[in-house]
Amino acid sequence: MIYPDNFEQKIEFQKVRQLLSEQCLSPLGKEKVEEMCFSTSYDEIEPLLFQTEEFVRIREEEDSFPADHFYDMRPALKRIRIEGAWIDRNALFELRRSLQTINGIVAFLRRDEEKTPKYPYLLSLAEGVLAFPEVTKKIDEILDGFGQIKDHASPRLSEIRRELASTMNGISKSLNAILRKAQAEGYVDKDVSPSMRDGRLVIPVNPSHKRKIKGIVHDESASGKTVFIEPSEVVEANNRIRELEADERREIVRILTGFSDWLRPFLPDLLDSYEFLAKIDFIQAKAAFATLTGGVRPSIGNSPQIDWVEAVHPLLYLTLKKQGRKIVPLDITLEGENRILVISGPNAGGKSVCLKTVGLLQYMVQCGLLIPLKENSRVGVFNDIFIDIGDEQSIENDLSTYSSHLLNMKFFEKHCNEKSLLLVDEFGSGTEPRIGAAIAEALLDRFNRRHSFGVVTTHYQNLKHFAGENKGVVNGAMLYDRHEMQPLFRLSIGNPGSSFAVEIARKTGLPEEVIARASEIVGKDYIDMDKYLQDISRDKRYWERKRDEIRRERKRLEEVTLKYETDLEAINKQKKEILAQARGQAERLLAESNARIENTIREIRESGADKEKTKQVRQSLREFKEKIEPVDIPEVKKRKKQKQEHTVSGDNGQPQTKPLAAGDAVRLTGQNSPGEIIEISGKKAIIAFGMIKSTVDLDKLERVSGNQIRKEKKSSNTRDLLHERKLSFKQDIDVRGMRGDEALQAVIYFIDDAIQLGMSRVRILHGTGTGALRQIIREYLGSVNGVSRFQDEHVQFGGAGITVVDME
């Protein structure tokens, strides 16, 4: 139930209807816009939202959807239901083109019918819609590509048009002969040619010579300097043309009548097809409006609830957008123990806009329209929406402003229940403040006992106290900047707001003596309480920011901890695999060595210790030893080779460090840049670092292998390349207008480069739209190890249309 009767006018829904009508392609869709109404059925609302969301995707992703020739042919089809009636040529041409559009839409939706349908809710609308290829074929036999009746539409029409063309050709020849003769005799100017008057071919002649040419004068020019004469030689021929034209019209009517008789049995199914076209036009208009306002399909439940994140008033959004201004979104929750929100705050602070936003968006979603808010918002279904806003005084009905409010409250109290949404602006105002506030509190208590939902705006302190002391009712405040002395238009739920009456009065220039006297009248306690409310509001905003910072930091620490635990687990697993591999290699080598030694001993014994044979067996054993040495663990072999490069054996057999000599590659201990020894003098050496020479103590040098020099050189080149790429790297990427897979690929490359170059923060511009592109990108970001967190950009710099990504 909707109350009052002018509910749509109060929430300005008629403007939404007007904008929807402007998006329609034909009267078919406009008719559906006018028929659109409030629904309380979850089973009706959900398909309507999905259908519109699917068409938003079609608008964004598809180029082949047929969007031309949306004609309303229902009036023309209904006229030919009467026997003997016929469809005119223009209507027949529009019928063919609109049927082609219907056939194209049905084919588009059914193209993936055998697989998983891409647009299942729109496909369900196409069930039972006939294609009528035979009708299109029949029309093509009658009309050409420009909508004209073909010469061969019937044998009789072909005969008439041949004779008509022949007669016209004869008249043209006769006229040209007469005209040339007249021009030769000087009766007619040289540049004159035959023209048409009243469907008859005539010759333009100067009035002074009109007696020189025998015939009928049909007309004269506006200036009177030219008369148009039909020569007597072609009068009969022109009469014949008139007869043939009449015969042609009768034959065309006969053809169209015959077609209409043939089409008449198909009329019921044809009308159903145009009903389908009307629904498609209506849905595409809703999708276009959603794109215009940033509407999305929220999560909807079959119970009363409101849990909206960053909801905006669509009409206000469009108005501010034209002015180049940003709208402040609304976060509001009505569910559980916080069903009724009592909003307080300064005048012109946005209380009424907040109330209208709730009413308009809830009404829109229950009419099947997408609404502008975040995708993670939740919307419920209400059976009733009642509103009391504005001045309803009426001289005719003997109603004052307050009386009209009381009549509305009477209706609310009588009909509200747990599935009602009540919207009351300036609750209790319009009469003596104390009794008005008391009645408002009593009604608020009654609404709360009925478990109704609602948004109430007020300045009364007793209603603020009631909201703070009773479950089911919660305070809300429209925030105000005390330093700038201007409203912030932001809703904060949990604490009452101050009216800032003293501050606003002072800002408007009211004398300070008047303000001081007013403060004395209300008393110090009242003024102090208002200041306490302001301080509470300020402190709440501060601690909310702190809480968000702590939450983000905690999330980051959890992610880091999880990453380290995952890495440690992977290292332990790899360690176990390496040890198991090494153990297996060692066991195989040991078993093979034992077997080879046993074979060697057996062969020596069998040969009777023959020297030559023993020598061969020992040589075979040595070859086996040399063979298995390279099979050692690669890491051990590598370290052994490095050790051999850096050490030589001394006289006593102990390894010693090879002394440095001129030409050796070295570097300073603890440094990376290599140099070459030019000369050694005692305990010092002259080192060339590129073009620079320096004398350095030998004990401060360490040898550098050729591999290490090449590695350092390659590392230096890599660092230079990375530095150059970092300087040219742009920290923003714009993927608006791309398809989902294209945008994701671009983002993957972008994030990989950002991680490689060590960027701390980047921004991804994806727009709002349906939110599908944003969701795809954020799902990918959630799987990237190098990304610490991501969030919406500040509302002043793009809000939900931009994702800010912080790197680890």
C-alpha positions in Angstrom: 0.0 0.0 0.0 1.2 3.5 -0.9 0.0 6.6 1.0 -0.9 9.3 0.2 -2.4 9.3 -3.3 0.2 11.9 -4.4 3.1 9.8 -3.1 4.9 9.8 -6.4 4.7 13.5 -6.6 6.1 13.9 -3.0 9.1 11.8 -3.8 9.4 13.2 -7.3 9.0 9.8 -9.0 7.1 11.4 -11.9 10.5 12.9 -12.9 11.9 9.4 -13.0 9.0 8.3 -15.2 9.7 11.3 -17.5 13.4 10.4 -17.8 12.5 6.8 -18.5 10.1 7.9 -21.3 12.9 9.9 -22.9 15.0 6.8 -23.1 12.3 4.7 -24.9 12.6 4.0 -28.6 8.9 3.9 -29.4 5.4 4.4 -27.9 5.5 0.8 -27.0 8.1 1.4 -24.2 6.5 4.7 -23.1 3.2 2.9 -22.6 5.0 0.4 -20.3 6.6 3.3 -18.4 3.2 4.7 -17.6 2.0 1.2 -16.6 5.0 0.6 -14.2 3.7 0.3 -10.6 4.8 -0.5 -7.1 5.1 -4.3 -6.4 5.2 -6.1 -3.0 6.0 -9.5 -4.5 9.6 -10.6 -4.2 9.0 -13.1 -7.1 8.0 -10.3 -9.4 10.7 -7.8 -8.4 13.7 -10.1 -8.6 13.3 -11.1 -12.3 12.6 -7.4 -13.2 16.0 -6.4 -11.6 17.9 -9.3 -13.3 16.3 -8.4 -16.7 17.5 -4.8 -16.4 20.9 -5.8 -15.2 21.3 -8.2 -18.2 20.4 -5.4 -20.6 23.0 -3.1 -18.9 25.5 -5.8 -19.8 24.2 -5.9 -23.3 24.7 -2.2 -23.7 28.2 -2.4 -22.3 29.5 -5.6 -24.0 27.4 -6.2 -27.2 27.4 -4.4 -30.5 25.1 -6.8 -32.4 21.9 -6.2 -30.5 19.1 -5.0 -32.9 18.1 -1.6 -31.7 16.4 -0.1 -34.8 12.9 0.0 -36.1 10.9 -0.2 -32.8 7.5 0.6 -34.4 4.2 0.2 -32.6 2.1 -1.7 -35.2 -0.7 -2.6 -32.9 -3.1 0.1 -34.0 -2.6 -0.8 -37.7 -3.0 -4.5 -37.0 -6.2 -3.9 -34.9 -7.7 -1.9 -37.8 -7.5 -4.8 -40.2 -9.3 -7.2 -37.9 -12.5 -6.0 -39.7 -13.3 -7.9 -43.0 -12.5 -5.8 -46.0 -10.1 -3.4 -44.3 -6.5 -3.2 -45.6 -3.2 -2.1 -44.3 -1.6 0.9 -46.0 1.7 0.8 -47.8 3.7 2.8 -45.1 2.3 0.6 -42.3 3.2 -2.5 -44.3 6.8 -1.3 -44.7 7.1 -0.6 -40.9 5.5 -4.0 -40.2 8.3 -5.7 -42.2 11.1 -3.7 -40.6 9.7 -4.1 -37.0 9.2 -7.9 -37.6 12.8 -8.1 -38.7 13.8 -6.3 -35.4 11.7 -8.8 -33.3 13.2 -11.8 -35.2 16.7 -10.3 -34.6 16.2 -9.9 -30.9 14.8 -13.4 -30.5 17.7 -14.8 -32.5 20.2 -12.8 -30.4 18.8 -14.1 -27.1 18.5 -17.7 -28.3 22.0 -17.9 -29.8 23.4 -19.7 -26.7 20.2 -21.5 -25.7 21.8 -25.0 -26.1 24.7 -23.9 -23.8 24.4 -22.0 -20.6 22.4 -18.9 -21.6 24.3 -15.6 -21.2 21.0 -13.7 -20.6 18.6 -16.2 -19.0 16.1 -13.7 -17.7 15.7 -11.9 -21.0 15.6 -15.3 -22.8 12.6 -16.3 -20.7 10.7 -13.3 -22.2 11.4 -14.7 -25.7 9.7 -18.0 -24.9 6.7 -18.5 -27.2 7.5 -15.5 -29.4 7.0 -16.4 -33.0 9.4 -15.3 -35.8 6.9 -15.1 -38.7 9.3 -15.7 -41.6 6.4 -16.4 -43.9 4.9 -12.9 -43.2 8.2 -11.2 -44.0 8.5 -13.3 -47.2 5.0 -12.4 -48.2 5.7 -8.7 -47.6 8.9 -8.9 -49.6 6.8 -10.1 -52.6 4.8 -6.9 -52.4 7.3 -4.2 -51.4 10.8 -3.4 -52.6 13.7 -2.3 -50.3 12.4 1.3 -50.2 8.9 0.5 -49.2 7.3 0.9 -52.7 4.9 -1.5 -54.3 6.7 -3.7 -56.7 5.7 -3.7 -60.4 5.3 -7.5 -60.2 3.2 -7.5 -57.1 0.4 -8.7 -59.4 0.1 -9.4 -63.2 -2.6 -6.7 -63.5 -0.4 -4.1 -61.8 2.5 -4.9 -64.0 0.3 -4.5 -67.1 -1.0 -1.1 -65.9 2.4 0.3 -65.1 3.8 -0.8 -68.5 0.9 1.0 -70.3 1.4 4.0 -68.0 5.0 4.2 -68.9 4.3 3.8 -72.6 1.7 6.6 -72.5 3.9 8.9 -70.5 6.7 8.3 -73.0 4.4 9.2 -75.9 3.2 12.4 -74.2 6.8 13.3 -73.5 7.8 12.9 -77.2 4.8 14.9 -78.4 5.4 17.7 -75.9 9.1 17.9 -76.8 8.2 18.2 -80.5 5.6 21.0 -79.8 8.1 22.7 -77.5 10.9 22.7 -80.1 8.6 24.1 -82.7 7.4 26.8 -80.3 11.0 27.6 -79.4 11.9 27.9 -83.1 9.1 30.3 -83.7 10.0 32.4 -80.6 6.9 31.7 -78.6 8.8 29.9 -75.8 12.2 30.6 -74.3 15.1 28.3 -75.2 15.8 27.1 -71.7 12.1 26.0 -70.9 11.2 22.4 -70.4 7.8 20.6 -69.8 6.5 20.7 -66.2 3.6 19.2 -64.3 0.4 20.9 -63.2 -2.5 19.0 -61.5 -1.0 15.7 -62.6 -0.9 16.8 -66.3 2.2 17.6 -68.5 2.1 21.2 -69.6 4.4 23.8 -71.4 5.3 27.1 -69.7 4.5 30.0 -72.1 4.7 33.8 -72.0 1.2 35.2 -71.6 1.6 37.3 -74.8 2.0 34.1 -76.9 -0.6 32.0 -75.2 -2.9 32.2 -78.2 -0.2 30.9 -80.5 -0.4 27.4 -78.9 -3.7 25.5 -79.1 -4.6 23.9 -75.8 -6.0 24.3 -72.3 -4.6 26.8 -69.8 -4.2 25.0 -66.5 -2.4 27.6 -64.3 -0.3 30.7 -64.2 2.7 31.7 -62.1 2.3 33.9 -59.0 3.9 36.8 -60.9 1.6 36.3 -63.9 4.5 36.2 -66.3 4.1 32.6 -67.2 1.0 30.5 -68.1 1.0 26.7 -68.3 -0.7 25.3 -71.4 -1.6 21.7 -72.1 -1.5 21.3 -75.9 -4.6 19.9 -77.5 -2.6 17.1 -79.1 -1.8 15.5 -75.6 -5.1 16.1 -73.9 -6.5 12.7 -74.6 -3.2 11.0 -73.6 -3.2 12.9 -70.3 -6.8 11.7 -69.7 -5.6 8.2 -70.3 -2.8 8.6 -67.8 -5.4 9.7 -65.2 -7.5 6.6 -65.9 -4.4 4.4 -65.6 -3.4 6.0 -62.3 -6.8 5.3 -60.9 -6.6 1.7 -62.1 -3.2 1.5 -60.4 -4.5 2.7 -57.1 -7.4 0.3 -57.2 -5.1 -2.6 -58.0 -2.8 -1.7 -55.1 -5.8 -1.6 -52.7 -6.8 -5.0 -54.0 -3.3 -6.3 -53.4 -3.2 -4.8 -49.9 -6.7 -6.1 -49.1 -5.7 -9.6 -50.2 -2.6 -9.5 -48.0 -4.6 -8.2 -45.1 -7.1 -11.1 -45.5 -4.2 -13.5 -45.6 -2.6 -11.9 -42.5 -5.8 -11.8 -40.4 -5.4 -15.3 -38.8 -1.9 -14.3 -37.6 -3.1 -11.2 -35.7 -3.3 -12.6 -32.1 0.3 -14.0 -32.4 1.5 -10.8 -34.0 0.1 -8.7 -31.2 1.9 -11.0 -28.7 5.1 -10.3 -30.5 4.6 -6.6 -30.3 3.9 -7.0 -26.5 7.4 -8.7 -26.4 8.9 -5.7 -28.3 7.2 -3.3 -25.8 8.8 -5.1 -22.9 12.2 -5.1 -24.5 11.9 -1.3 -25.2 10.9 -0.8 -21.6 13.8 -2.8 -20.2 16.3 -1.1 -22.5 15.0 2.3 -21.2 15.5 1.1 -17.6 19.0 0.0 -18.5 19.8 3.3 -20.1 18.5 5.2 -17.0 20.6 2.9 -14.8 23.7 3.7 -16.8 22.9 7.4 -16.6 22.5 7.4 -12.8 25.0 4.6 -11.9 22.3 2.2 -10.9 23.1 -1.4 -9.9 21.2 -4.5 -8.8 21.7 -4.8 -5.0 21.3 -8.0 -3.1 17.5 -8.2 -2.4 15.8 -10.3 0.3 12.2 -11.3 0.8 11.9 -9.4 4.1 11.9 -5.7 5.2 15.4 -4.4 5.5 17.6 -1.5 4.4 21.3 -1.8 4.5 22.6 0.7 1.9 26.2 1.7 1.3 26.9 5.0 -0.5 23.3 5.4 -1.8 22.6 8.6 -3.8 19.5 10.4 -4.9 19.4 9.9 -8.7 17.7 13.1 -9.6 20.0 15.2 -7.3 22.9 13.3 -8.7 22.0 14.3 -12.3 21.4 17.9 -11.3 24.7 18.3 -9.5 26.5 16.5 -12.3 25.3 19.2 -14.8 26.7 21.8 -12.4 30.0 19.9 -12.1 29.5 19.2 -8.4 29.8 16.0 -6.4 27.0 14.4 -4.5 27.6 13.1 -0.9 26.5 9.4 -0.7 24.3 8.1 2.1 25.1 5.1 4.3 22.0 3.9 6.2 20.9 0.7 7.9 17.4 -0.1 9.2 17.1 -3.7 10.5 17.0 -5.7 13.7 17.0 -3.4 16.8 17.5 -0.3 14.7 14.4 -0.2 12.6 13.4 3.5 13.1 16.0 6.2 12.5 15.4 9.6 14.1 17.5 12.1 12.2 18.4 15.5 13.8 20.7 18.2 12.7 20.8 21.8 11.3 18.3 23.2 8.9 19.4 22.8 5.2 21.7 20.1 6.4 20.2 17.3 4.3 17.6 15.7 6.6 14.7 15.9 4.1 17.0 14.9 1.2 18.0 11.8 3.2 14.3 11.0 3.9 13.4 11.5 0.2 16.3 9.4 -0.9 15.1 6.4 1.2 11.6 6.8 -0.1 12.5 7.2 -3.7 15.1 4.4 -3.9 12.9 1.9 -2.1 10.0 2.8 -4.4 12.2 2.5 -7.4 13.6 -0.9 -6.5 10.1 -2.3 -5.9 9.1 -1.0 -9.3 11.9 -3.1 -10.8 14.5 -0.3 -11.3 18.2 -0.5 -10.6 19.3 2.0 -8.0 22.5 4.0 -7.4 24.4 2.5 -4.5 27.2 0.0 -3.8 26.9 -3.6 -5.0 27.4 -4.9 -1.4 24.2 -3.1 -0.3 21.1 -5.1 0.8 17.6 -4.2 0.0 14.3 -5.7 1.4 10.7 -5.7 0.3 8.0 -3.6 2.2 4.3 -4.1 1.8 3.6 -0.4 2.7 5.4 2.9 2.2 3.8 5.9 3.9 5.1 9.4 3.7 4.3 12.7 5.5 6.3 15.6 4.0 5.5 19.1 2.9 2.5 21.4 3.6 -0.9 19.8 3.0 -3.1 22.7 4.2 -6.3 23.1 2.2 -8.8 25.9 2.4 -11.4 23.8 0.5 -11.2 21.0 3.0 -10.7 23.3 6.0 -7.4 21.7 6.9 -4.5 23.5 8.5 -0.9 22.4 8.2 -0.9 20.6 11.6 -4.4 19.1 10.9 -3.2 17.5 7.7 -0.2 16.1 9.6 -2.5 14.6 12.2 -4.7 13.0 9.6 -1.6 11.4 8.1 -0.5 10.2 11.5 -3.9 8.7 12.1 -3.6 6.7 8.8 -0.1 5.6 9.7 -1.1 4.5 13.2 -4.1 2.5 11.8 -2.4 0.7 9.0 1.3 0.3 9.9 2.8 -3.1 10.8 6.1 -4.9 10.8 6.3 -4.7 6.9 5.6 -0.9 6.7 8.1 1.8 6.0 7.2 5.2 7.5 8.7 8.5 6.3 7.9 11.5 8.5 9.5 14.9 7.9 9.7 17.4 10.8 7.8 15.1 13.2 5.5 16.9 15.6 6.0 20.4 14.1 3.2 22.8 13.2 1.7 23.4 16.7 2.7 24.4 20.2 6.2 22.8 20.6 5.7 21.0 23.9 2.4 19.2 23.1 3.6 18.7 19.5 6.7 16.9 20.8 4.7 14.9 23.3 2.2 13.7 20.6 5.2 12.9 18.3 6.9 10.8 21.1 3.6 8.9 21.8 3.2 8.1 18.1 6.9 7.1 17.7 6.4 4.7 20.6 3.3 3.2 18.9 5.2 2.8 15.7 8.0 1.1 17.5 5.7 -1.3 19.3 4.2 -2.3 15.9 7.8 -3.1 14.8 7.5 -0.8 11.8 10.5 0.6 9.9 10.9 4.3 9.4 12.9 7.5 8.9 11.9 10.5 11.0 13.4 14.0 11.0 13.1 16.3 14.0 14.6 19.1 16.1 12.8 17.9 19.3 15.1 16.9 22.2 12.5 14.4 23.7 12.6 12.4 20.5 16.4 12.2 20.6 16.2 11.0 24.2 13.5 8.4 23.3 15.7 7.1 20.5 18.6 6.8 22.8 16.6 4.9 25.5 14.4 2.5 23.5 15.4 -0.5 21.5 14.2 -0.5 17.9 14.8 3.3 17.5 18.2 4.8 16.8 19.5 8.4 16.6 21.2 9.8 13.5 22.8 13.1 12.9 23.5 15.2 9.8 27.0 16.4 10.3 28.0 20.1 10.3 31.4 21.7 10.0 31.6 24.1 13.0 34.8 25.8 11.7 33.6 26.4 8.1 30.0 26.9 9.4 28.5 24.8 6.6 26.7 21.5 6.5 28.6 18.4 5.4 25.4 16.5 4.1 26.7 13.3 5.7 24.6 11.0 7.9 26.1 9.6 11.0 24.1 6.9 12.8 24.4 6.3 16.5 24.3 9.7 18.1 21.8 12.6 17.9 22.7 15.8 16.0 22.8 19.4 17.1 20.6 22.0 15.3 23.5 24.5 15.5 20.8 27.2 16.0 23.1 29.6 17.9 26.0 29.1 15.4 23.7 29.6 12.3 22.1 32.7 13.9 25.5 34.1 14.5 26.6 33.4 10.9 23.6 35.1 9.5 24.5 38.3 11.3 21.9 38.3 14.1 22.9 40.8 16.8 25.0 39.2 19.5 22.7 40.8 22.2 19.7 38.9 20.8 21.7 35.6 20.7 22.9 36.2 24.3 19.3 36.9 25.4 18.1 33.8 23.7 20.7 31.7 25.5 19.6 33.1 28.8 16.0 32.2 28.1 16.7 28.5 27.3 19.2 28.2 30.1 22.9 27.2 30.3 22.1 23.5 30.6 20.3 23.5 27.3 23.2 25.3 25.6 25.7 23.0 27.2 23.8 19.9 26.1 23.8 21.2 22.5 27.6 21.7 22.8 28.0 18.2 24.2 26.1 16.8 21.2 28.5 18.6 18.9 31.5 17.3 20.8 30.2 13.8 20.8 29.7 14.0 17.0 33.2 15.3 16.5 34.8 12.7 18.8 32.8 9.9 17.0 34.2 11.0 13.7 37.7 11.0 15.1 37.4 7.5 16.6 35.7 6.1 13.5 38.8 7.2 11.5 41.1 5.6 14.1 39.1 2.4 14.1 39.3 2.2 10.3 43.1 2.8 10.5 43.5 0.0 13.1 41.3 -2.3 11.0 43.4 -1.7 7.9 46.6 -2.2 9.9 45.4 -5.4 11.5 44.4 -6.7 8.1 47.8 -5.9 6.7 49.5 -7.7 9.6 47.3 -10.7 9.1 48.2 -10.8 5.5 51.9 -10.5 6.2 51.8 -13.2 8.8 49.9 -15.5 6.5 52.4 -14.8 3.7 55.4 -15.6 6.0 53.8 -18.7 7.3 53.0 -19.9 3.8 56.6 -19.2 2.7 58.0 -21.0 5.7 55.9 -24.0 5.1 57.0 -24.0 1.5 60.7 -23.8 2.5 60.3 -26.6 5.0 58.6 -28.8 2.4 61.4 -28.0 -0.1 64.0 -28.8 2.5 62.5 -32.2 3.2 62.3 -32.9 -0.6 66.0 -32.0 -1.1 67.1 -34.1 1.9 65.0 -37.0 0.7 66.5 -36.7 -2.8 70.1 -36.5 -1.4 69.5 -39.5 0.8 68.1 -41.5 -2.0 71.1 -40.6 -4.3 73.5 -41.5 -1.5 71.9 -44.8 -0.9 71.9 -45.7 -4.6 75.6 -44.7 -4.9 76.6 -46.6 -1.8 74.8 -49.7 -3.0 76.3 -49.4 -6.5 79.8 -48.8 -5.0 79.6 -51.9 -2.7 78.4 -54.0 -5.6 81.3 -52.7 -7.8 83.9 -53.3 -5.0 82.6 -56.9 -4.4 82.8 -57.5 -8.2 86.4 -56.2 -8.2 87.5 -58.4 -5.3 85.8 -61.4 -7.0 87.5 -60.8 -10.3 91.0 -60.4 -8.6 90.5 -63.7 -6.8 89.3 -65.4 -9.9 92.3 -64.1 -11.9 94.7 -65.5 -9.3 96.2 -62.1 -8.5 97.5 -61.7 -12.1 99.2 -58.3 -12.3 97.8 -57.3 -15.7 94.3 -58.4 -14.7 94.6 -56.6 -11.4 95.7 -53.5 -13.1 92.7 -53.6 -15.5 90.3 -54.1 -12.6 91.7 -51.2 -10.6 91.5 -49.0 -13.8 87.9 -50.0 -14.1 87.3 -49.1 -10.5 88.9 -45.7 -11.0 86.8 -45.0 -14.0 83.7 -45.8 -12.0 84.9 -43.4 -9.2 85.4 -40.6 -11.8 82.0 -41.4 -13.2 80.1 -41.1 -9.9 81.9 -37.9 -8.7 79.9 -35.6 -11.0 76.7 -37.2 -9.9 77.2 -35.6 -6.5 74.7 -33.1 -5.2 74.9 -30.0 -7.5 75.1 -27.5 -4.7 78.1 -29.4 -3.1 79.8 -29.6 -6.5 79.4 -25.9 -7.1 80.8 -24.9 -3.7 83.7 -27.3 -4.2 84.5 -25.6 -7.6 84.3 -22.2 -6.0 86.6 -23.2 -3.2 89.2 -24.5 -5.7 89.1 -21.2 -7.6 90.0 -19.3 -4.4 92.6 -21.6 -2.8 95.8 -23.4 -3.8 97.7 -26.1 -1.8 100.7 -25.1 0.2 103.9 -27.0 0.7 102.5 -28.8 3.7 99.4 -29.8 1.8 97.1 -27.4 3.6 95.0 -25.1 1.4 96.3 -21.5 1.2 94.8 -18.3 -0.3 96.5 -17.5 -3.7 98.3 -14.2 -3.5 97.0 -11.2 -5.5 98.9 -10.2 -8.6 98.8 -7.5 -11.2 95.9 -8.0 -13.6 93.6 -9.7 -11.0 90.0 -8.6 -10.7 89.3 -7.4 -7.2 86.9 -5.2 -5.2 86.9 -3.4 -1.8 85.6 -5.5 1.0 81.9 -4.8 1.5 81.6 -3.1 -1.9 80.1 -4.3 -5.2 82.1 -2.4 -7.9 84.9 -4.5 -9.3 88.3 -3.1 -10.4 91.7 -4.4 -11.8 95.1 -4.4 -10.0 97.6 -2.3 -12.0 100.6 -2.6 -9.7 101.5 -4.0 -6.3 104.0 -2.2 -4.1 104.5 -3.9 -0.7 101.3 -4.1 1.2 99.5 -1.6 -1.1 98.1 -1.9 -4.6 97.1 0.6 -7.3 93.6 -0.3 -8.5 91.8 1.0 -11.6 88.0 1.4 -11.1 87.0 2.3 -14.6 88.8 5.6 -15.4 89.6 6.2 -11.7 92.9 4.9 -10.1 93.3 4.5 -6.4 95.9 3.2 -3.9 94.4 0.7 -1.5 95.8 -1.7 1.3 95.9 -5.3 0.1 94.1 -6.6 3.2 91.1 -4.5 2.2 90.8 -6.3 -1.2 89.1 -9.5 -2.1 89.4 -11.4 -5.4 86.5 -11.4 -7.8 86.0 -14.2 -10.3 85.1 -13.6 -14.0 81.6 -14.9 -13.5 81.1 -12.5 -10.6 82.3 -9.5 -12.8 79.8 -10.5 -15.6 77.1 -10.9 -13.0 77.8 -7.5 -11.5 77.8 -5.9 -14.9 74.5 -7.6 -15.8 73.1 -6.5 -12.4 74.2 -2.9 -13.1 72.6 -2.9 -16.5 69.4 -4.3 -15.0 69.3 -1.6 -12.3 69.7 1.1 -15.0 67.0 -0.4 -17.1 64.6 -0.7 -14.1 65.4 2.9 -13.1 64.6 4.1 -16.6 61.3 2.1 -16.6 60.4 3.5 -13.1 60.8 7.1 -14.3 58.5 6.5 -17.3 56.0 4.4 -15.4 52.5 5.9 -15.0 50.8 5.1 -11.7 47.3 5.3 -13.2 45.6 3.0 -15.7 42.3 3.7 -17.4 40.3 0.5 -18.4 36.9 2.2 -18.9 35.2 1.1 -22.1 37.2 -2.2 -22.3 35.6 -5.6 -22.2 36.1 -7.7 -19.1 38.9 -9.9 -20.4 40.7 -7.0 -22.1 40.6 -4.9 -18.9 41.8 -7.8 -16.7 44.8 -8.5 -19.0 45.8 -4.8 -19.0 45.5 -4.7 -15.2 47.6 -7.9 -14.8 50.5 -6.4 -16.9 50.1 -3.1 -15.0 50.3 -4.7 -11.5 53.2 -6.9 -12.5 55.2 -3.8 -13.7 54.2 -1.9 -10.5 55.5 -4.7 -8.3 58.7 -5.2 -10.3 59.4 -1.4 -10.2 58.7 -1.2 -6.4 55.8 1.2 -6.6 54.0 1.8 -3.3 50.6 2.8 -4.7 48.8 2.8 -8.0 45.2 3.6 -9.2 42.9 1.7 -11.5 40.2 3.7 -13.3 37.3 1.3 -14.1 34.2 3.5 -13.7 31.1 2.5 -11.8 28.6 1.1 -14.4 27.2 -2.2 -13.3 30.2 -2.9 -11.1 31.1 -6.1 -13.1 34.4 -4.7 -14.2 35.3 -3.5 -10.7 34.4 -6.9 -9.3 36.6 -8.8 -11.9 39.6 -6.5 -11.1 39.2 -6.8 -7.3 38.9 -10.6 -7.5 42.3 -10.6 -9.3 43.9 -8.1 -6.9 42.8 -10.3 -4.0 44.9 -13.2 -5.4 48.1 -11.2 -5.9 50.8 -11.6 -3.2 52.4 -8.3 -3.9 49.2 -6.3 -3.2 48.8 -5.4 0.5 45.3 -3.9 0.2 43.0 -2.1 -2.2 40.0 0.2 -1.6 37.8 2.8 -3.2 39.3 6.2 -4.0 38.1 9.1 -1.9 34.7 10.3 -3.0 36.1 13.7 -4.0 38.5 12.0 -6.4 36.3 9.4 -8.0 34.9 7.2 -5.3 33.8 3.7 -6.4 34.9 4.4 -10.0 38.6 4.1 -9.0 40.4 1.4 -7.0 43.5 2.5 -5.1 46.0 -0.4 -4.8 48.8 -0.4 -2.1 51.8 -2.6 -2.7 53.8 -4.5 -0.1 
